[in-house]
Amino acid sequence: MKLKRAGVATKILVLVLLAAAAAAVLSTQASLKEAQASREALRHQVQLQQEANAALEDGIARSGDLEYQADIARSELGLAEPGEIEFVDSSK
């Protein structure tokens, strides 16, 4: 059995198909890297939101505690109880 040699047109067609396949693979790899970076950014956002939710849940759970309310009033609102003296650190 004698094999027929491929013509120039067939060789060019094969090269063009190989180049197209290589370009498709490279494009897919770039898209994959972008998707992975996006996934990591979203994971970080989810983690931050979960921490914020946990802090809010803790605040809700402790909202009836008078000492917790007094701490919030002092730290966030700058309030003090009657007769309480506030010391200000002037070195900062």
N, CA, C and O atoms as CSV, one atom per row, in Angstrom:
chain,resi,resn,atom,element,x,y,z
A,1,MET,N,N,0.841,-1.171,0.000
A,1,MET,CA,C,0.000,0.000,0.000
A,1,MET,C,C,0.887,1.235,0.000
A,1,MET,O,O,1.811,1.379,0.801
A,2,LYS,N,N,0.568,2.103,-0.920
A,2,LYS,CA,C,1.379,3.292,-1.097
A,2,LYS,C,C,0.624,4.484,-0.500
A,2,LYS,O,O,-0.555,4.678,-0.796
A,3,LEU,N,N,1.313,5.304,0.362
A,3,LEU,CA,C,0.691,6.475,0.981
A,3,LEU,C,C,0.861,7.689,0.088
A,3,LEU,O,O,1.903,7.888,-0.538
A,4,LYS,N,N,-0.182,8.490,0.047
A,4,LYS,CA,C,-0.136,9.711,-0.744
A,4,LYS,C,C,0.359,10.838,0.147
A,4,LYS,O,O,-0.103,10.970,1.281
A,5,ARG,N,N,1.266,11.634,-0.325
A,5,ARG,CA,C,1.813,12.747,0.447
A,5,ARG,C,C,0.787,13.878,0.488
A,5,ARG,O,O,0.047,14.107,-0.469
A,6,ALA,N,N,0.765,14.587,1.637
A,6,ALA,CA,C,-0.159,15.711,1.789
A,6,ALA,C,C,0.326,16.882,0.954
A,6,ALA,O,O,1.523,17.146,0.844
A,7,GLY,N,N,-0.632,17.565,0.377
A,7,GLY,CA,C,-0.298,18.713,-0.435
A,7,GLY,C,C,-0.022,19.945,0.411
A,7,GLY,O,O,-0.213,19.925,1.627
A,8,VAL,N,N,0.420,21.001,-0.222
A,8,VAL,CA,C,0.742,22.251,0.464
A,8,VAL,C,C,-0.512,22.826,1.114
A,8,VAL,O,O,-0.446,23.317,2.241
A,9,ALA,N,N,-1.633,22.776,0.438
A,9,ALA,CA,C,-2.879,23.322,0.987
A,9,ALA,C,C,-3.284,22.585,2.257
A,9,ALA,O,O,-3.743,23.205,3.216
A,10,THR,N,N,-3.119,21.282,2.269
A,10,THR,CA,C,-3.459,20.487,3.458
A,10,THR,C,C,-2.542,20.852,4.617
A,10,THR,O,O,-2.998,20.967,5.755
A,11,LYS,N,N,-1.263,21.033,4.342
A,11,LYS,CA,C,-0.320,21.411,5.405
A,11,LYS,C,C,-0.657,22.788,5.966
A,11,LYS,O,O,-0.599,22.992,7.179
A,12,ILE,N,N,-1.004,23.718,5.110
A,12,ILE,CA,C,-1.378,25.062,5.572
A,12,ILE,C,C,-2.646,25.000,6.411
A,12,ILE,O,O,-2.751,25.661,7.444
A,13,LEU,N,N,-3.614,24.198,5.957
A,13,LEU,CA,C,-4.860,24.052,6.707
A,13,LEU,C,C,-4.592,23.488,8.098
A,13,LEU,O,O,-5.157,23.974,9.077
A,14,VAL,N,N,-3.748,22.483,8.198
A,14,VAL,CA,C,-3.408,21.889,9.496
A,14,VAL,C,C,-2.716,22.918,10.385
A,14,VAL,O,O,-3.022,22.999,11.574
A,15,LEU,N,N,-1.803,23.696,9.842
A,15,LEU,CA,C,-1.119,24.732,10.623
A,15,LEU,C,C,-2.097,25.797,11.120
A,15,LEU,O,O,-2.012,26.242,12.264
A,16,VAL,N,N,-3.017,26.197,10.258
A,16,VAL,CA,C,-4.009,27.196,10.663
A,16,VAL,C,C,-4.887,26.652,11.783
A,16,VAL,O,O,-5.184,27.362,12.744
A,17,LEU,N,N,-5.307,25.381,11.659
A,17,LEU,CA,C,-6.131,24.768,12.705
A,17,LEU,C,C,-5.365,24.648,14.027
A,17,LEU,O,O,-5.935,24.871,15.095
A,18,LEU,N,N,-4.085,24.299,13.959
A,18,LEU,CA,C,-3.259,24.223,15.170
A,18,LEU,C,C,-3.099,25.597,15.816
A,18,LEU,O,O,-3.154,25.722,17.040
A,19,ALA,N,N,-2.904,26.617,15.001
A,19,ALA,CA,C,-2.768,27.974,15.537
A,19,ALA,C,C,-4.070,28.421,16.187
A,19,ALA,O,O,-4.044,29.055,17.242
A,20,ALA,N,N,-5.199,28.104,15.581
A,20,ALA,CA,C,-6.495,28.474,16.160
A,20,ALA,C,C,-6.732,27.745,17.480
A,20,ALA,O,O,-7.251,28.325,18.433
A,21,ALA,N,N,-6.352,26.482,17.526
A,21,ALA,CA,C,-6.503,25.712,18.759
A,21,ALA,C,C,-5.618,26.282,19.867
A,21,ALA,O,O,-6.050,26.388,21.015
A,22,ALA,N,N,-4.390,26.647,19.528
A,22,ALA,CA,C,-3.480,27.232,20.519
A,22,ALA,C,C,-4.016,28.560,21.027
A,22,ALA,O,O,-3.936,28.841,22.223
A,23,ALA,N,N,-4.562,29.383,20.137
A,23,ALA,CA,C,-5.129,30.670,20.552
A,23,ALA,C,C,-6.326,30.457,21.468
A,23,ALA,O,O,-6.505,31.191,22.440
A,24,ALA,N,N,-7.140,29.463,21.166
A,24,ALA,CA,C,-8.303,29.169,22.012
A,24,ALA,C,C,-7.871,28.713,23.401
A,24,ALA,O,O,-8.475,29.105,24.399
A,25,VAL,N,N,-6.837,27.893,23.468
A,25,VAL,CA,C,-6.332,27.425,24.772
A,25,VAL,C,C,-5.790,28.592,25.581
A,25,VAL,O,O,-6.076,28.704,26.773
A,26,LEU,N,N,-5.023,29.451,24.959
A,26,LEU,CA,C,-4.467,30.607,25.669
A,26,LEU,C,C,-5.568,31.542,26.150
A,26,LEU,O,O,-5.493,32.067,27.262
A,27,SER,N,N,-6.573,31.753,25.337
A,27,SER,CA,C,-7.689,32.602,25.718
A,27,SER,C,C,-8.447,32.002,26.898
A,27,SER,O,O,-8.854,32.714,27.816
A,28,THR,N,N,-8.627,30.697,26.862
A,28,THR,CA,C,-9.328,30.016,27.955
A,28,THR,C,C,-8.526,30.102,29.247
A,28,THR,O,O,-9.099,30.290,30.321
A,29,GLN,N,N,-7.212,29.968,29.152
A,29,GLN,CA,C,-6.368,30.072,30.339
A,29,GLN,C,C,-6.457,31.470,30.947
A,29,GLN,O,O,-6.516,31.609,32.168
A,30,ALA,N,N,-6.467,32.495,30.115
A,30,ALA,CA,C,-6.572,33.868,30.617
A,30,ALA,C,C,-7.920,34.075,31.316
A,30,ALA,O,O,-7.989,34.696,32.377
A,31,SER,N,N,-8.973,33.557,30.717
A,31,SER,CA,C,-10.298,33.676,31.334
A,31,SER,C,C,-10.348,32.936,32.664
A,31,SER,O,O,-10.963,33.408,33.621
A,32,LEU,N,N,-9.705,31.787,32.721
A,32,LEU,CA,C,-9.670,31.003,33.950
A,32,LEU,C,C,-8.939,31.748,35.058
A,32,LEU,O,O,-9.392,31.757,36.203
A,33,LYS,N,N,-7.811,32.372,34.728
A,33,LYS,CA,C,-7.068,33.135,35.734
A,33,LYS,C,C,-7.887,34.313,36.254
A,33,LYS,O,O,-7.874,34.601,37.451
A,34,GLU,N,N,-8.600,34.994,35.357
A,34,GLU,CA,C,-9.464,36.101,35.783
A,34,GLU,C,C,-10.571,35.606,36.701
A,34,GLU,O,O,-10.882,36.247,37.705
A,35,ALA,N,N,-11.161,34.480,36.364
A,35,ALA,CA,C,-12.243,33.924,37.182
A,35,ALA,C,C,-11.720,33.510,38.554
A,35,ALA,O,O,-12.406,33.704,39.558
A,36,GLN,N,N,-10.524,32.946,38.611
A,36,GLN,CA,C,-9.944,32.551,39.897
A,36,GLN,C,C,-9.650,33.772,40.765
A,36,GLN,O,O,-9.885,33.745,41.973
A,37,ALA,N,N,-9.143,34.832,40.162
A,37,ALA,CA,C,-8.877,36.062,40.917
A,37,ALA,C,C,-10.181,36.655,41.436
A,37,ALA,O,O,-10.251,37.126,42.571
A,38,SER,N,N,-11.197,36.629,40.607
A,38,SER,CA,C,-12.506,37.132,41.023
A,38,SER,C,C,-13.068,36.297,42.166
A,38,SER,O,O,-13.649,36.837,43.108
A,39,ARG,N,N,-12.896,34.979,42.083
A,39,ARG,CA,C,-13.383,34.091,43.143
A,39,ARG,C,C,-12.684,34.394,44.466
A,39,ARG,O,O,-13.330,34.415,45.513
A,40,GLU,N,N,-11.383,34.626,44.430
A,40,GLU,CA,C,-10.649,34.929,45.658
A,40,GLU,C,C,-11.110,36.259,46.255
A,40,GLU,O,O,-11.248,36.380,47.472
A,41,ALA,N,N,-11.346,37.243,45.407
A,41,ALA,CA,C,-11.839,38.534,45.901
A,41,ALA,C,C,-13.212,38.366,46.544
A,41,ALA,O,O,-13.492,38.961,47.585
A,42,LEU,N,N,-14.057,37.565,45.932
A,42,LEU,CA,C,-15.389,37.327,46.498
A,42,LEU,C,C,-15.302,36.543,47.804
A,42,LEU,O,O,-16.063,36.805,48.736
A,43,ARG,N,N,-14.385,35.590,47.877
A,43,ARG,CA,C,-14.200,34.855,49.143
A,43,ARG,C,C,-13.793,35.807,50.265
A,43,ARG,O,O,-14.268,35.692,51.395
A,44,HIS,N,N,-12.913,36.743,49.939
A,44,HIS,CA,C,-12.478,37.722,50.938
A,44,HIS,C,C,-13.658,38.592,51.380
A,44,HIS,O,O,-13.822,38.865,52.569
A,45,GLN,N,N,-14.474,39.024,50.421
A,45,GLN,CA,C,-15.656,39.822,50.761
A,45,GLN,C,C,-16.610,39.032,51.647
A,45,GLN,O,O,-17.169,39.576,52.599
A,46,VAL,N,N,-16.797,37.759,51.342
A,46,VAL,CA,C,-17.690,36.916,52.140
A,46,VAL,C,C,-17.158,36.797,53.557
A,46,VAL,O,O,-17.923,36.883,54.518
A,47,GLN,N,N,-15.853,36.601,53.695
A,47,GLN,CA,C,-15.254,36.481,55.026
A,47,GLN,C,C,-15.455,37.767,55.828
A,47,GLN,O,O,-15.815,37.715,57.004
A,48,LEU,N,N,-15.224,38.918,55.198
A,48,LEU,CA,C,-15.419,40.187,55.894
A,48,LEU,C,C,-16.871,40.375,56.301
A,48,LEU,O,O,-17.152,40.851,57.401
A,49,GLN,N,N,-17.800,40.001,55.416
A,49,GLN,CA,C,-19.221,40.148,55.731
A,49,GLN,C,C,-19.630,39.204,56.852
A,49,GLN,O,O,-20.444,39.571,57.699
A,50,GLN,N,N,-19.078,37.991,56.872
A,50,GLN,CA,C,-19.382,37.049,57.946
A,50,GLN,C,C,-18.887,37.584,59.285
A,50,GLN,O,O,-19.558,37.423,60.305
A,51,GLU,N,N,-17.714,38.220,59.286
A,51,GLU,CA,C,-17.206,38.806,60.524
A,51,GLU,C,C,-18.096,39.960,60.980
A,51,GLU,O,O,-18.372,40.102,62.171
A,52,ALA,N,N,-18.542,40.782,60.034
A,52,ALA,CA,C,-19.434,41.885,60.380
A,52,ALA,C,C,-20.757,41.355,60.911
A,52,ALA,O,O,-21.303,41.896,61.872
A,53,ASN,N,N,-21.273,40.305,60.295
A,53,ASN,CA,C,-22.523,39.706,60.756
A,53,ASN,C,C,-22.376,39.140,62.164
A,53,ASN,O,O,-23.277,39.277,62.992
A,54,ALA,N,N,-21.241,38.505,62.431
A,54,ALA,CA,C,-21.003,37.950,63.764
A,54,ALA,C,C,-20.962,39.067,64.810
A,54,ALA,O,O,-21.499,38.917,65.908
A,55,ALA,N,N,-20.324,40.183,64.463
A,55,ALA,CA,C,-20.267,41.316,65.393
A,55,ALA,C,C,-21.669,41.879,65.637
A,55,ALA,O,O,-22.016,42.219,66.768
A,56,LEU,N,N,-22.463,41.975,64.587
A,56,LEU,CA,C,-23.838,42.470,64.751
A,56,LEU,C,C,-24.683,41.507,65.575
A,56,LEU,O,O,-25.467,41.938,66.420
A,57,GLU,N,N,-24.530,40.208,65.338
A,57,GLU,CA,C,-25.262,39.220,66.128
A,57,GLU,C,C,-24.880,39.309,67.598
A,57,GLU,O,O,-25.736,39.191,68.474
A,58,ASP,N,N,-23.594,39.516,67.869
A,58,ASP,CA,C,-23.134,39.673,69.248
A,58,ASP,C,C,-23.758,40.919,69.873
A,58,ASP,O,O,-24.199,40.894,71.022
A,59,GLY,N,N,-23.790,42.001,69.108
A,59,GLY,CA,C,-24.404,43.225,69.621
A,59,GLY,C,C,-25.886,43.055,69.906
A,59,GLY,O,O,-26.396,43.566,70.903
A,60,ILE,N,N,-26.571,42.341,69.036
A,60,ILE,CA,C,-28.003,42.090,69.246
A,60,ILE,C,C,-28.209,41.215,70.470
A,60,ILE,O,O,-29.114,41.457,71.269
A,61,ALA,N,N,-27.364,40.193,70.616
A,61,ALA,CA,C,-27.499,39.288,71.758
A,61,ALA,C,C,-27.236,40.006,73.079
A,61,ALA,O,O,-27.834,39.669,74.101
A,62,ARG,N,N,-26.344,40.993,73.058
A,62,ARG,CA,C,-25.983,41.703,74.290
A,62,ARG,C,C,-26.734,43.027,74.453
A,62,ARG,O,O,-26.441,43.788,75.375
A,63,SER,N,N,-27.692,43.310,73.579
A,63,SER,CA,C,-28.352,44.616,73.604
A,63,SER,C,C,-29.143,44.872,74.892
A,63,SER,O,O,-29.377,46.027,75.248
A,64,GLY,N,N,-29.545,43.839,75.576
A,64,GLY,CA,C,-30.279,44.022,76.828
A,64,GLY,C,C,-29.380,44.210,78.038
A,64,GLY,O,O,-29.872,44.537,79.118
A,65,ASP,N,N,-28.093,44.016,77.891
A,65,ASP,CA,C,-27.128,44.124,78.986
A,65,ASP,C,C,-26.828,45.604,79.244
A,65,ASP,O,O,-26.348,46.305,78.354
A,66,LEU,N,N,-27.111,46.076,80.456
A,66,LEU,CA,C,-26.919,47.491,80.783
A,66,LEU,C,C,-25.445,47.896,80.740
A,66,LEU,O,O,-25.119,49.011,80.334
A,67,GLU,N,N,-24.560,46.996,81.155
A,67,GLU,CA,C,-23.130,47.320,81.123
A,67,GLU,C,C,-22.651,47.479,79.673
A,67,GLU,O,O,-21.837,48.354,79.380
A,68,TYR,N,N,-23.154,46.639,78.778
A,68,TYR,CA,C,-22.810,46.751,77.357
A,68,TYR,C,C,-23.319,48.075,76.797
A,68,TYR,O,O,-22.615,48.736,76.034
A,69,GLN,N,N,-24.529,48.464,77.168
A,69,GLN,CA,C,-25.088,49.732,76.712
A,69,GLN,C,C,-24.259,50.908,77.218
A,69,GLN,O,O,-24.038,51.878,76.492
A,70,ALA,N,N,-23.798,50.817,78.472
A,70,ALA,CA,C,-22.969,51.885,79.042
A,70,ALA,C,C,-21.629,51.966,78.299
A,70,ALA,O,O,-21.134,53.061,78.034
A,71,ASP,N,N,-21.047,50.819,77.967
A,71,ASP,CA,C,-19.787,50.812,77.210
A,71,ASP,C,C,-19.967,51.451,75.844
A,71,ASP,O,O,-19.108,52.209,75.395
A,72,ILE,N,N,-21.077,51.151,75.180
A,72,ILE,CA,C,-21.361,51.752,73.866
A,72,ILE,C,C,-21.519,53.270,74.015
A,72,ILE,O,O,-20.986,54.040,73.216
A,73,ALA,N,N,-22.262,53.687,75.055
A,73,ALA,CA,C,-22.493,55.118,75.273
A,73,ALA,C,C,-21.166,55.845,75.510
A,73,ALA,O,O,-20.982,56.970,75.044
A,74,ARG,N,N,-20.249,55.208,76.229
A,74,ARG,CA,C,-18.955,55.832,76.498
A,74,ARG,C,C,-18.082,55.878,75.250
A,74,ARG,O,O,-17.544,56.926,74.892
A,75,SER,N,N,-17.951,54.744,74.604
A,75,SER,CA,C,-16.980,54.655,73.512
A,75,SER,C,C,-17.455,55.318,72.224
A,75,SER,O,O,-16.667,55.977,71.545
A,76,GLU,N,N,-18.718,55.157,71.880
A,76,GLU,CA,C,-19.187,55.681,70.595
A,76,GLU,C,C,-19.852,57.050,70.692
A,76,GLU,O,O,-19.821,57.829,69.740
A,77,LEU,N,N,-20.446,57.337,71.828
A,77,LEU,CA,C,-21.170,58.605,71.963
A,77,LEU,C,C,-20.459,59.614,72.853
A,77,LEU,O,O,-20.836,60.785,72.896
A,78,GLY,N,N,-19.422,59.157,73.569
A,78,GLY,CA,C,-18.681,60.069,74.434
A,78,GLY,C,C,-19.447,60.484,75.681
A,78,GLY,O,O,-19.151,61.529,76.262
A,79,LEU,N,N,-20.418,59.696,76.102
A,79,LEU,CA,C,-21.221,60.029,77.273
A,79,LEU,C,C,-20.568,59.488,78.532
A,79,LEU,O,O,-19.720,58.597,78.476
A,80,ALA,N,N,-20.976,60.041,79.675
A,80,ALA,CA,C,-20.473,59.588,80.971
A,80,ALA,C,C,-21.630,59.586,81.953
A,80,ALA,O,O,-22.600,60.327,81.794
A,81,GLU,N,N,-21.517,58.754,82.959
A,81,GLU,CA,C,-22.550,58.698,83.999
A,81,GLU,C,C,-22.380,59.898,84.922
A,81,GLU,O,O,-21.289,60.460,85.017
A,82,PRO,N,N,-23.450,60.291,85.601
A,82,PRO,CA,C,-23.341,61.409,86.546
A,82,PRO,C,C,-22.275,61.101,87.607
A,82,PRO,O,O,-22.233,60.002,88.161
A,83,GLY,N,N,-21.435,62.071,87.873
A,83,GLY,CA,C,-20.377,61.923,88.872
A,83,GLY,C,C,-19.131,61.243,88.331
A,83,GLY,O,O,-18.133,61.151,89.045
A,84,GLU,N,N,-19.157,60.774,87.120
A,84,GLU,CA,C,-18.009,60.094,86.519
A,84,GLU,C,C,-17.059,61.148,85.957
A,84,GLU,O,O,-17.501,62.117,85.340
A,85,ILE,N,N,-15.764,60.965,86.168
A,85,ILE,CA,C,-14.772,61.903,85.684
A,85,ILE,C,C,-14.053,61.290,84.482
A,85,ILE,O,O,-13.614,60.140,84.519
A,86,GLU,N,N,-13.945,62.081,83.422
A,86,GLU,CA,C,-13.285,61.597,82.212
A,86,GLU,C,C,-11.898,62.199,82.136
A,86,GLU,O,O,-11.731,63.415,82.233
A,87,PHE,N,N,-10.905,61.343,81.963
A,87,PHE,CA,C,-9.532,61.782,81.833
A,87,PHE,C,C,-9.161,61.758,80.354
A,87,PHE,O,O,-9.403,60.769,79.663
A,88,VAL,N,N,-8.576,62.850,79.875
A,88,VAL,CA,C,-8.168,62.934,78.481
A,88,VAL,C,C,-6.653,62.878,78.412
A,88,VAL,O,O,-5.973,63.647,79.091
A,89,ASP,N,N,-6.124,61.990,77.611
A,89,ASP,CA,C,-4.682,61.847,77.436
A,89,ASP,C,C,-4.238,62.902,76.427
A,89,ASP,O,O,-4.508,62.776,75.233
A,90,SER,N,N,-3.564,63.931,76.901
A,90,SER,CA,C,-3.169,65.046,76.008
A,90,SER,C,C,-1.897,64.731,75.220
A,90,SER,O,O,-1.486,65.525,74.375
A,91,SER,N,N,-1.276,63.594,75.483
A,91,SER,CA,C,-0.044,63.262,74.762
A,91,SER,C,C,-0.323,62.708,73.377
A,91,SER,O,O,0.604,62.574,72.579
A,92,LYS,N,N,-1.580,62.379,73.066
A,92,LYS,CA,C,-1.906,61.819,71.749
A,92,LYS,C,C,-2.390,62.872,70.821
A,92,LYS,O,O,-2.710,62.580,69.668
